Amino acid sequence: MTMTNLQRWLLYIGVFAIPYLAIVAGYLRAPVLTKWELEIQLLPIVLLVLLGAYAATVVLYRTFTFNDCPQAAKELQQQIEEARKDLKEKGFVFHD
């Protein structure tokens, strides 16, 4: 059985959130945790900023590397013209 993307993301969030909340709430105590307390508390904000930077980078990269398809554009225009002719034959009036 495969996991959906929602299930996968909920698993990731749970794997992060459960230990994080246990540390922040004080259920887990260790000298290293008290030493890094501020960094641990700021970790969700840092991860959110990094996720936003990653998402923006992916969107910009895919936008700049988007390929034009002139042949597909011609084919689409031809299909649009065929559809217009067919609709005109059936009595549809276009207001251009």
Rosetta blueprint (number, residue, H / E / L):
1 M L
2 T L
3 M L
4 T L
5 N H
6 L H
7 Q H
8 R H
9 W H
10 L H
11 L H
12 Y H
13 I H
14 G H
15 V H
16 F H
17 A H
18 I H
19 P H
20 Y H
21 L H
22 A H
23 I H
24 V H
25 A H
26 G L
27 Y L
28 L L
29 R L
30 A L
31 P H
32 V H
33 L H
34 T H
35 K H
36 W L
37 E H
38 L H
39 E H
40 I H
41 Q H
42 L H
43 L H
44 P H
45 I H
46 V H
47 L H
48 L H
49 V H
50 L H
51 L H
52 G H
53 A H
54 Y H
55 A H
56 A H
57 T H
58 V H
59 V H
60 L H
61 Y H
62 R H
63 T H
64 F H
65 T L
66 F L
67 N L
68 D L
69 C L
70 P H
71 Q H
72 A H
73 A H
74 K H
75 E H
76 L H
77 Q H
78 Q H
79 Q H
80 I H
81 E H
82 E H
83 A H
84 R H
85 K H
86 D H
87 L H
88 K H
89 E H
90 K L
91 G L
92 F L
93 V L
94 F L
95 H L
96 D L
